[in-house]
Amino acid sequence: MNSRWKAWLIGGLAGAVIVAAIYFPTLRSRLQKASKVQQQSEEQARRELTQALSANPGEPRVKVKLFWASDAEDGTLSAVTAELPLSSDPVLRANKF
């Protein structure tokens, strides 16, 4: 290896480190924003599923447990109890769930 090639290699590596030092904070902020949006959409999905569905007042209601990923990083599930209408028509019952 000649010294000119080594100088170009060191200069290129130094340039890559500088570019990474500038880009990584921007990347981190983008990832944080994306995770907040994902958490909001997950929470919105939970609300949509657990909110009261329009049903006939005469239809029976059943209590169900919905399982969601917990906020912990260990991959566990947490249960949420909700009341959902249960149609007397088996076809409609199958379509709701």
Biopython code that builds the backbone (N, CA, C, O; Angstrom):
import numpy as np
from Bio.PDB.StructureBuilder import StructureBuilder

atoms = [
    (1, "MET", "N", (0.838, -1.185, 0.000)),
    (1, "MET", "CA", (0.000, 0.000, 0.000)),
    (1, "MET", "C", (0.879, 1.244, 0.000)),
    (1, "MET", "O", (1.836, 1.368, 0.765)),
    (2, "ASN", "N", (0.520, 2.139, -0.872)),
    (2, "ASN", "CA", (1.283, 3.379, -0.841)),
    (2, "ASN", "C", (0.603, 4.396, 0.064)),
    (2, "ASN", "O", (-0.559, 4.221, 0.430)),
    (3, "SER", "N", (1.292, 5.421, 0.415)),
    (3, "SER", "CA", (0.786, 6.395, 1.379)),
    (3, "SER", "C", (-0.380, 7.207, 0.810)),
    (3, "SER", "O", (-1.241, 7.661, 1.564)),
    (4, "ARG", "N", (-0.414, 7.390, -0.490)),
    (4, "ARG", "CA", (-1.508, 8.151, -1.109)),
    (4, "ARG", "C", (-2.822, 7.387, -0.952)),
    (4, "ARG", "O", (-3.852, 7.981, -0.632)),
    (5, "TRP", "N", (-2.790, 6.089, -1.171)),
    (5, "TRP", "CA", (-3.991, 5.261, -1.039)),
    (5, "TRP", "C", (-4.476, 5.258, 0.402)),
    (5, "TRP", "O", (-5.679, 5.341, 0.647)),
    (6, "LYS", "N", (-3.550, 5.162, 1.367)),
    (6, "LYS", "CA", (-3.909, 5.199, 2.782)),
    (6, "LYS", "C", (-4.561, 6.535, 3.144)),
    (6, "LYS", "O", (-5.530, 6.565, 3.902)),
    (7, "ALA", "N", (-4.046, 7.615, 2.617)),
    (7, "ALA", "CA", (-4.608, 8.940, 2.904)),
    (7, "ALA", "C", (-6.037, 9.029, 2.371)),
    (7, "ALA", "O", (-6.921, 9.545, 3.055)),
    (8, "TRP", "N", (-6.269, 8.530, 1.158)),
    (8, "TRP", "CA", (-7.625, 8.542, 0.593)),
    (8, "TRP", "C", (-8.573, 7.668, 1.423)),
    (8, "TRP", "O", (-9.722, 8.043, 1.658)),
    (9, "LEU", "N", (-8.093, 6.521, 1.858)),
    (9, "LEU", "CA", (-8.912, 5.624, 2.670)),
    (9, "LEU", "C", (-9.274, 6.270, 4.007)),
    (9, "LEU", "O", (-10.432, 6.221, 4.422)),
    (10, "ILE", "N", (-8.309, 6.865, 4.673)),
    (10, "ILE", "CA", (-8.562, 7.529, 5.956)),
    (10, "ILE", "C", (-9.486, 8.730, 5.755)),
    (10, "ILE", "O", (-10.380, 8.965, 6.568)),
    (11, "GLY", "N", (-9.279, 9.474, 4.702)),
    (11, "GLY", "CA", (-10.143, 10.622, 4.411)),
    (11, "GLY", "C", (-11.575, 10.181, 4.122)),
    (11, "GLY", "O", (-12.523, 10.827, 4.566)),
    (12, "GLY", "N", (-11.737, 9.091, 3.384)),
    (12, "GLY", "CA", (-13.077, 8.569, 3.095)),
    (12, "GLY", "C", (-13.780, 8.075, 4.346)),
    (12, "GLY", "O", (-14.971, 8.319, 4.534)),
    (13, "LEU", "N", (-13.040, 7.379, 5.203)),
    (13, "LEU", "CA", (-13.622, 6.907, 6.457)),
    (13, "LEU", "C", (-13.995, 8.078, 7.370)),
    (13, "LEU", "O", (-15.045, 8.053, 8.012)),
    (14, "ALA", "N", (-13.149, 9.088, 7.427)),
    (14, "ALA", "CA", (-13.447, 10.272, 8.241)),
    (14, "ALA", "C", (-14.692, 10.978, 7.690)),
    (14, "ALA", "O", (-15.534, 11.443, 8.457)),
    (15, "GLY", "N", (-14.801, 11.054, 6.381)),
    (15, "GLY", "CA", (-15.998, 11.657, 5.775)),
    (15, "GLY", "C", (-17.253, 10.866, 6.109)),
    (15, "GLY", "O", (-18.300, 11.451, 6.386)),
    (16, "ALA", "N", (-17.159, 9.547, 6.085)),
    (16, "ALA", "CA", (-18.314, 8.707, 6.419)),
    (16, "ALA", "C", (-18.727, 8.904, 7.871)),
    (16, "ALA", "O", (-19.921, 8.928, 8.173)),
    (17, "VAL", "N", (-17.765, 9.046, 8.772)),
    (17, "VAL", "CA", (-18.068, 9.274, 10.186)),
    (17, "VAL", "C", (-18.754, 10.626, 10.365)),
    (17, "VAL", "O", (-19.697, 10.733, 11.149)),
    (18, "ILE", "N", (-18.311, 11.640, 9.668)),
    (18, "ILE", "CA", (-18.922, 12.968, 9.773)),
    (18, "ILE", "C", (-20.350, 12.947, 9.239)),
    (18, "ILE", "O", (-21.256, 13.504, 9.860)),
    (19, "VAL", "N", (-20.553, 12.307, 8.092)),
    (19, "VAL", "CA", (-21.901, 12.208, 7.532)),
    (19, "VAL", "C", (-22.815, 11.441, 8.476)),
    (19, "VAL", "O", (-23.963, 11.840, 8.672)),
    (20, "ALA", "N", (-22.334, 10.351, 9.064)),
    (20, "ALA", "CA", (-23.139, 9.574, 10.013)),
    (20, "ALA", "C", (-23.468, 10.399, 11.251)),
    (20, "ALA", "O", (-24.586, 10.327, 11.761)),
    (21, "ALA", "N", (-22.510, 11.179, 11.740)),
    (21, "ALA", "CA", (-22.750, 12.011, 12.922)),
    (21, "ALA", "C", (-23.822, 13.060, 12.644)),
    (21, "ALA", "O", (-24.567, 13.434, 13.549)),
    (22, "ILE", "N", (-23.907, 13.531, 11.427)),
    (22, "ILE", "CA", (-24.930, 14.512, 11.066)),
    (22, "ILE", "C", (-26.279, 13.827, 10.832)),
    (22, "ILE", "O", (-27.313, 14.373, 11.216)),
    (23, "TYR", "N", (-26.289, 12.662, 10.222)),
    (23, "TYR", "CA", (-27.536, 12.004, 9.815)),
    (23, "TYR", "C", (-28.225, 11.249, 10.953)),
    (23, "TYR", "O", (-29.455, 11.219, 10.991)),
    (24, "PHE", "N", (-27.491, 10.643, 11.874)),
    (24, "PHE", "CA", (-28.106, 9.812, 12.915)),
    (24, "PHE", "C", (-29.075, 10.564, 13.829)),
    (24, "PHE", "O", (-30.121, 10.002, 14.153)),
    (25, "PRO", "N", (-28.802, 11.789, 14.263)),
    (25, "PRO", "CA", (-29.819, 12.496, 15.066)),
    (25, "PRO", "C", (-31.124, 12.720, 14.292)),
    (25, "PRO", "O", (-32.208, 12.624, 14.867)),
    (26, "THR", "N", (-31.023, 13.014, 13.011)),
    (26, "THR", "CA", (-32.219, 13.174, 12.181)),
    (26, "THR", "C", (-32.968, 11.859, 12.073)),
    (26, "THR", "O", (-34.195, 11.833, 12.176)),
    (27, "LEU", "N", (-32.251, 10.778, 11.868)),
    (27, "LEU", "CA", (-32.866, 9.454, 11.784)),
    (27, "LEU", "C", (-33.543, 9.087, 13.098)),
    (27, "LEU", "O", (-34.642, 8.532, 13.091)),
    (28, "ARG", "N", (-32.909, 9.387, 14.214)),
    (28, "ARG", "CA", (-33.484, 9.082, 15.522)),
    (28, "ARG", "C", (-34.795, 9.840, 15.734)),
    (28, "ARG", "O", (-35.772, 9.267, 16.216)),
    (29, "SER", "N", (-34.820, 11.118, 15.378)),
    (29, "SER", "CA", (-36.057, 11.888, 15.559)),
    (29, "SER", "C", (-37.159, 11.374, 14.648)),
    (29, "SER", "O", (-38.322, 11.358, 15.052)),
    (30, "ARG", "N", (-36.835, 10.958, 13.449)),
    (30, "ARG", "CA", (-37.838, 10.380, 12.548)),
    (30, "ARG", "C", (-38.404, 9.077, 13.106)),
    (30, "ARG", "O", (-39.607, 8.831, 13.016)),
    (31, "LEU", "N", (-37.540, 8.245, 13.682)),
    (31, "LEU", "CA", (-38.001, 6.992, 14.273)),
    (31, "LEU", "C", (-38.895, 7.239, 15.484)),
    (31, "LEU", "O", (-39.884, 6.533, 15.675)),
    (32, "GLN", "N", (-38.560, 8.225, 16.297)),
    (32, "GLN", "CA", (-39.398, 8.548, 17.445)),
    (32, "GLN", "C", (-40.764, 9.049, 17.005)),
    (32, "GLN", "O", (-41.779, 8.682, 17.598)),
    (33, "LYS", "N", (-40.802, 9.881, 15.972)),
    (33, "LYS", "CA", (-42.085, 10.364, 15.449)),
    (33, "LYS", "C", (-42.906, 9.208, 14.891)),
    (33, "LYS", "O", (-44.117, 9.151, 15.105)),
    (34, "ALA", "N", (-42.267, 8.296, 14.185)),
    (34, "ALA", "CA", (-42.979, 7.153, 13.606)),
    (34, "ALA", "C", (-43.529, 6.241, 14.693)),
    (34, "ALA", "O", (-44.629, 5.709, 14.547)),
    (35, "SER", "N", (-42.787, 6.048, 15.778)),
    (35, "SER", "CA", (-43.286, 5.184, 16.852)),
    (35, "SER", "C", (-44.475, 5.833, 17.551)),
    (35, "SER", "O", (-45.395, 5.126, 17.961)),
    (36, "LYS", "N", (-44.486, 7.162, 17.700)),
    (36, "LYS", "CA", (-45.630, 7.845, 18.297)),
    (36, "LYS", "C", (-46.870, 7.691, 17.427)),
    (36, "LYS", "O", (-47.965, 7.461, 17.942)),
    (37, "VAL", "N", (-46.708, 7.816, 16.120)),
    (37, "VAL", "CA", (-47.835, 7.656, 15.206)),
    (37, "VAL", "C", (-48.365, 6.233, 15.279)),
    (37, "VAL", "O", (-49.579, 6.027, 15.273)),
    (38, "GLN", "N", (-47.476, 5.248, 15.348)),
    (38, "GLN", "CA", (-47.900, 3.853, 15.426)),
    (38, "GLN", "C", (-48.637, 3.593, 16.731)),
    (38, "GLN", "O", (-49.646, 2.888, 16.735)),
    (39, "GLN", "N", (-48.152, 4.150, 17.845)),
    (39, "GLN", "CA", (-48.826, 3.963, 19.120)),
    (39, "GLN", "C", (-50.207, 4.594, 19.098)),
    (39, "GLN", "O", (-51.155, 4.029, 19.643)),
    (40, "GLN", "N", (-50.333, 5.763, 18.472)),
    (40, "GLN", "CA", (-51.630, 6.419, 18.390)),
    (40, "GLN", "C", (-52.587, 5.593, 17.544)),
    (40, "GLN", "O", (-53.762, 5.468, 17.891)),
    (41, "SER", "N", (-52.111, 5.029, 16.446)),
    (41, "SER", "CA", (-52.998, 4.242, 15.597)),
    (41, "SER", "C", (-53.404, 2.940, 16.287)),
    (41, "SER", "O", (-54.528, 2.475, 16.095)),
    (42, "GLU", "N", (-52.516, 2.339, 17.087)),
    (42, "GLU", "CA", (-52.877, 1.148, 17.853)),
    (42, "GLU", "C", (-53.946, 1.490, 18.883)),
    (42, "GLU", "O", (-54.907, 0.744, 19.069)),
    (43, "GLU", "N", (-53.766, 2.625, 19.549)),
    (43, "GLU", "CA", (-54.745, 3.047, 20.549)),
    (43, "GLU", "C", (-56.080, 3.371, 19.884)),
    (43, "GLU", "O", (-57.137, 3.079, 20.442)),
    (44, "GLN", "N", (-56.037, 3.963, 18.716)),
    (44, "GLN", "CA", (-57.272, 4.256, 17.985)),
    (44, "GLN", "C", (-57.979, 2.961, 17.595)),
    (44, "GLN", "O", (-59.205, 2.883, 17.670)),
    (45, "ALA", "N", (-57.232, 1.956, 17.183)),
    (45, "ALA", "CA", (-57.831, 0.666, 16.831)),
    (45, "ALA", "C", (-58.482, 0.027, 18.048)),
    (45, "ALA", "O", (-59.553, -0.569, 17.935)),
    (46, "ARG", "N", (-57.851, 0.144, 19.204)),
    (46, "ARG", "CA", (-58.441, -0.394, 20.429)),
    (46, "ARG", "C", (-59.766, 0.292, 20.734)),
    (46, "ARG", "O", (-60.750, -0.365, 21.074)),
    (47, "ARG", "N", (-59.784, 1.624, 20.611)),
    (47, "ARG", "CA", (-61.010, 2.365, 20.902)),
    (47, "ARG", "C", (-62.125, 1.995, 19.937)),
    (47, "ARG", "O", (-63.280, 1.852, 20.339)),
    (48, "GLU", "N", (-61.779, 1.840, 18.668)),
    (48, "GLU", "CA", (-62.801, 1.495, 17.677)),
    (48, "GLU", "C", (-63.401, 0.124, 17.951)),
    (48, "GLU", "O", (-64.601, -0.079, 17.765)),
    (49, "LEU", "N", (-62.572, -0.819, 18.393)),
    (49, "LEU", "CA", (-63.085, -2.158, 18.658)),
    (49, "LEU", "C", (-63.891, -2.234, 19.939)),
    (49, "LEU", "O", (-64.861, -2.988, 20.024)),
    (50, "THR", "N", (-63.495, -1.457, 20.934)),
    (50, "THR", "CA", (-64.171, -1.563, 22.221)),
    (50, "THR", "C", (-65.328, -0.589, 22.399)),
    (50, "THR", "O", (-66.071, -0.691, 23.375)),
    (51, "GLN", "N", (-65.496, 0.356, 21.472)),
    (51, "GLN", "CA", (-66.607, 1.297, 21.618)),
    (51, "GLN", "C", (-67.930, 0.579, 21.369)),
    (51, "GLN", "O", (-67.970, -0.481, 20.744)),
    (52, "ALA", "N", (-68.984, 1.160, 21.857)),
    (52, "ALA", "CA", (-70.307, 0.545, 21.718)),
    (52, "ALA", "C", (-70.714, 0.534, 20.248)),
    (52, "ALA", "O", (-70.698, 1.566, 19.577)),
    (53, "LEU", "N", (-71.071, -0.631, 19.769)),
    (53, "LEU", "CA", (-71.538, -0.766, 18.402)),
    (53, "LEU", "C", (-73.043, -0.541, 18.363)),
    (53, "LEU", "O", (-73.760, -0.873, 19.307)),
    (54, "SER", "N", (-73.505, 0.024, 17.262)),
    (54, "SER", "CA", (-74.944, 0.238, 17.154)),
    (54, "SER", "C", (-75.623, -1.118, 16.971)),
    (54, "SER", "O", (-75.272, -1.888, 16.077)),
    (55, "ALA", "N", (-76.580, -1.388, 17.816)),
    (55, "ALA", "CA", (-77.287, -2.662, 17.767)),
    (55, "ALA", "C", (-78.710, -2.421, 18.227)),
    (55, "ALA", "O", (-79.029, -1.389, 18.818)),
    (56, "ASN", "N", (-79.545, -3.383, 17.944)),
    (56, "ASN", "CA", (-80.921, -3.297, 18.435)),
    (56, "ASN", "C", (-80.897, -3.438, 19.947)),
    (56, "ASN", "O", (-80.130, -4.240, 20.480)),
    (57, "PRO", "N", (-81.727, -2.669, 20.646)),
    (57, "PRO", "CA", (-81.719, -2.756, 22.102)),
    (57, "PRO", "C", (-82.120, -4.139, 22.610)),
    (57, "PRO", "O", (-81.756, -4.512, 23.725)),
    (58, "GLY", "N", (-82.866, -4.904, 21.808)),
    (58, "GLY", "CA", (-83.295, -6.226, 22.253)),
    (58, "GLY", "C", (-82.226, -7.292, 22.113)),
    (58, "GLY", "O", (-82.372, -8.383, 22.664)),
    (59, "GLU", "N", (-81.144, -7.000, 21.381)),
    (59, "GLU", "CA", (-80.101, -8.004, 21.185)),
    (59, "GLU", "C", (-79.291, -8.169, 22.464)),
    (59, "GLU", "O", (-78.995, -7.194, 23.154)),
    (60, "PRO", "N", (-78.940, -9.398, 22.770)),
    (60, "PRO", "CA", (-78.130, -9.617, 23.979)),
    (60, "PRO", "C", (-76.712, -9.080, 23.785)),
    (60, "PRO", "O", (-76.219, -8.975, 22.662)),
    (61, "ARG", "N", (-76.080, -8.748, 24.888)),
    (61, "ARG", "CA", (-74.695, -8.272, 24.862)),
    (61, "ARG", "C", (-73.831, -9.305, 25.593)),
    (61, "ARG", "O", (-74.255, -9.906, 26.580)),
    (62, "VAL", "N", (-72.665, -9.487, 25.105)),
    (62, "VAL", "CA", (-71.744, -10.435, 25.729)),
    (62, "VAL", "C", (-70.464, -9.703, 26.125)),
    (62, "VAL", "O", (-70.041, -8.752, 25.466)),
    (63, "LYS", "N", (-69.869, -10.162, 27.199)),
    (63, "LYS", "CA", (-68.579, -9.622, 27.608)),
    (63, "LYS", "C", (-67.497, -10.450, 26.937)),
    (63, "LYS", "O", (-67.522, -11.680, 26.972)),
    (64, "VAL", "N", (-66.557, -9.763, 26.333)),
    (64, "VAL", "CA", (-65.460, -10.440, 25.655)),
    (64, "VAL", "C", (-64.140, -9.879, 26.174)),
    (64, "VAL", "O", (-64.075, -8.754, 26.670)),
    (65, "LYS", "N", (-63.109, -10.673, 26.049)),
    (65, "LYS", "CA", (-61.768, -10.210, 26.386)),
    (65, "LYS", "C", (-60.988, -10.081, 25.088)),
    (65, "LYS", "O", (-60.889, -11.027, 24.306)),
    (66, "LEU", "N", (-60.444, -8.906, 24.877)),
    (66, "LEU", "CA", (-59.567, -8.659, 23.739)),
    (66, "LEU", "C", (-58.145, -8.584, 24.269)),
    (66, "LEU", "O", (-57.899, -7.945, 25.292)),
    (67, "PHE", "N", (-57.223, -9.217, 23.598)),
    (67, "PHE", "CA", (-55.841, -9.241, 24.053)),
    (67, "PHE", "C", (-54.991, -8.382, 23.130)),
    (67, "PHE", "O", (-55.012, -8.528, 21.908)),
    (68, "TRP", "N", (-54.237, -7.476, 23.761)),
    (68, "TRP", "CA", (-53.374, -6.549, 23.040)),
    (68, "TRP", "C", (-51.952, -6.711, 23.546)),
    (68, "TRP", "O", (-51.719, -7.186, 24.658)),
    (69, "ALA", "N", (-51.023, -6.314, 22.722)),
    (69, "ALA", "CA", (-49.628, -6.316, 23.168)),
    (69, "ALA", "C", (-49.481, -5.284, 24.279)),
    (69, "ALA", "O", (-49.946, -4.151, 24.150)),
    (70, "SER", "N", (-48.837, -5.679, 25.361)),
    (70, "SER", "CA", (-48.685, -4.762, 26.489)),
    (70, "SER", "C", (-47.600, -3.740, 26.185)),
    (70, "SER", "O", (-46.845, -3.884, 25.224)),
    (71, "ASP", "N", (-47.533, -2.714, 27.011)),
    (71, "ASP", "CA", (-46.529, -1.671, 26.824)),
    (71, "ASP", "C", (-45.142, -2.137, 27.220)),
    (71, "ASP", "O", (-44.144, -1.514, 26.858)),
    (72, "ALA", "N", (-45.078, -3.227, 27.959)),
    (72, "ALA", "CA", (-43.779, -3.754, 28.382)),
    (72, "ALA", "C", (-43.028, -4.308, 27.169)),
    (72, "ALA", "O", (-43.634, -4.693, 26.169)),
    (73, "GLU", "N", (-41.739, -4.339, 27.276)),
    (73, "GLU", "CA", (-40.894, -4.806, 26.176)),
    (73, "GLU", "C", (-40.732, -6.318, 26.142)),
    (73, "GLU", "O", (-40.005, -6.836, 25.294)),
    (74, "ASP", "N", (-41.397, -7.045, 27.053)),
    (74, "ASP", "CA", (-41.188, -8.483, 27.132)),
    (74, "ASP", "C", (-42.112, -9.289, 26.228)),
    (74, "ASP", "O", (-42.043, -10.518, 26.229)),
    (75, "GLY", "N", (-42.981, -8.626, 25.451)),
    (75, "GLY", "CA", (-43.831, -9.330, 24.499)),
    (75, "GLY", "C", (-45.061, -9.970, 25.106)),
    (75, "GLY", "O", (-45.659, -10.850, 24.488)),
    (76, "THR", "N", (-45.455, -9.553, 26.298)),
    (76, "THR", "CA", (-46.641, -10.137, 26.926)),
    (76, "THR", "C", (-47.910, -9.477, 26.403)),
    (76, "THR", "O", (-47.871, -8.420, 25.774)),
    (77, "LEU", "N", (-49.030, -10.125, 26.678)),
    (77, "LEU", "CA", (-50.329, -9.606, 26.270)),
    (77, "LEU", "C", (-51.084, -9.099, 27.481)),
    (77, "LEU", "O", (-50.935, -9.625, 28.584)),
    (78, "SER", "N", (-51.899, -8.071, 27.270)),
    (78, "SER", "CA", (-52.767, -7.585, 28.342)),
    (78, "SER", "C", (-54.208, -7.688, 27.860)),
    (78, "SER", "O", (-54.505, -7.438, 26.692)),
    (79, "ALA", "N", (-55.097, -8.060, 28.776)),
    (79, "ALA", "CA", (-56.502, -8.273, 28.434)),
    (79, "ALA", "C", (-57.303, -7.006, 28.663)),
    (79, "ALA", "O", (-57.090, -6.292, 29.643)),
    (80, "VAL", "N", (-58.227, -6.732, 27.752)),
    (80, "VAL", "CA", (-59.158, -5.626, 27.878)),
    (80, "VAL", "C", (-60.554, -6.222, 27.745)),
    (80, "VAL", "O", (-60.841, -6.924, 26.775)),
    (81, "THR", "N", (-61.421, -5.946, 28.713)),
    (81, "THR", "CA", (-62.780, -6.471, 28.675)),
    (81, "THR", "C", (-63.692, -5.452, 28.013)),
    (81, "THR", "O", (-63.620, -4.259, 28.307)),
    (82, "ALA", "N", (-64.551, -5.928, 27.117)),
    (82, "ALA", "CA", (-65.488, -5.052, 26.410)),
    (82, "ALA", "C", (-66.822, -5.774, 26.275)),
    (82, "ALA", "O", (-66.875, -7.004, 26.273)),
    (83, "GLU", "N", (-67.897, -4.999, 26.164)),
    (83, "GLU", "CA", (-69.222, -5.563, 25.907)),
    (83, "GLU", "C", (-69.568, -5.329, 24.453)),
    (83, "GLU", "O", (-69.520, -4.199, 23.968)),
    (84, "LEU", "N", (-69.915, -6.394, 23.763)),
    (84, "LEU", "CA", (-70.271, -6.310, 22.359)),
    (84, "LEU", "C", (-71.651, -6.919, 22.155)),
    (84, "LEU", "O", (-72.025, -7.864, 22.849)),
    (85, "PRO", "N", (-72.413, -6.378, 21.199)),
    (85, "PRO", "CA", (-73.733, -6.946, 20.934)),
    (85, "PRO", "C", (-73.600, -8.295, 20.240)),
    (85, "PRO", "O", (-72.714, -8.496, 19.410)),
    (86, "LEU", "N", (-74.482, -9.201, 20.588)),
    (86, "LEU", "CA", (-74.500, -10.524, 19.989)),
    (86, "LEU", "C", (-75.819, -10.676, 19.253)),
    (86, "LEU", "O", (-76.878, -10.763, 19.874)),
    (87, "SER", "N", (-75.755, -10.707, 17.956)),
    (87, "SER", "CA", (-76.959, -10.808, 17.149)),
    (87, "SER", "C", (-77.563, -12.201, 17.275)),
    (87, "SER", "O", (-76.849, -13.185, 17.470)),
    (88, "SER", "N", (-78.880, -12.271, 17.162)),
    (88, "SER", "CA", (-79.538, -13.569, 17.199)),
    (88, "SER", "C", (-79.404, -14.277, 15.861)),
    (88, "SER", "O", (-79.620, -15.486, 15.781)),
    (89, "ASP", "N", (-79.052, -13.547, 14.812)),
    (89, "ASP", "CA", (-78.851, -14.133, 13.488)),
    (89, "ASP", "C", (-77.431, -14.686, 13.395)),
    (89, "ASP", "O", (-76.480, -13.918, 13.542)),
    (90, "PRO", "N", (-77.249, -15.983, 13.159)),
    (90, "PRO", "CA", (-75.903, -16.579, 13.134)),
    (90, "PRO", "C", (-75.008, -15.986, 12.042)),
    (90, "PRO", "O", (-73.795, -15.892, 12.233)),
    (91, "VAL", "N", (-75.579, -15.587, 10.909)),
    (91, "VAL", "CA", (-74.777, -15.018, 9.818)),
    (91, "VAL", "C", (-74.209, -13.675, 10.256)),
    (91, "VAL", "O", (-73.023, -13.408, 10.062)),
    (92, "LEU", "N", (-75.052, -12.824, 10.850)),
    (92, "LEU", "CA", (-74.577, -11.530, 11.333)),
    (92, "LEU", "C", (-73.591, -11.701, 12.471)),
    (92, "LEU", "O", (-72.637, -10.931, 12.578)),
    (93, "ARG", "N", (-73.799, -12.688, 13.320)),
    (93, "ARG", "CA", (-72.895, -12.951, 14.425)),
    (93, "ARG", "C", (-71.514, -13.313, 13.897)),
    (93, "ARG", "O", (-70.506, -12.856, 14.436)),
    (94, "ALA", "N", (-71.458, -14.120, 12.858)),
    (94, "ALA", "CA", (-70.187, -14.537, 12.283)),
    (94, "ALA", "C", (-69.471, -13.351, 11.607)),
    (94, "ALA", "O", (-68.243, -13.275, 11.633)),
    (95, "ASN", "N", (-70.232, -12.437, 11.008)),
    (95, "ASN", "CA", (-69.636, -11.312, 10.327)),
    (95, "ASN", "C", (-69.046, -10.292, 11.276)),
    (95, "ASN", "O", (-68.090, -9.607, 10.912)),
    (96, "LYS", "N", (-69.580, -10.165, 12.481)),
    (96, "LYS", "CA", (-69.107, -9.157, 13.423)),
    (96, "LYS", "C", (-67.745, -9.531, 13.980)),
    (96, "LYS", "O", (-66.928, -8.652, 14.253)),
    (97, "PHE", "N", (-67.495, -10.785, 14.147)),
    (97, "PHE", "CA", (-66.246, -11.185, 14.772)),
    (97, "PHE", "C", (-65.412, -11.862, 13.755)),
    (97, "PHE", "O", (-64.298, -12.292, 14.057)),
]
sb = StructureBuilder()
sb.init_structure("model")
sb.init_model(0)
sb.init_chain("A")
sb.init_seg("    ")
for serial, (resi, resn, name, xyz) in enumerate(atoms, 1):
    if name == "N":
        sb.init_residue(resn, " ", resi, " ")
    sb.init_atom(name, np.array(xyz, "f"), 0.0, 1.0, " ", f" {name:<3s}", serial, name[0])
structure = sb.get_structure()
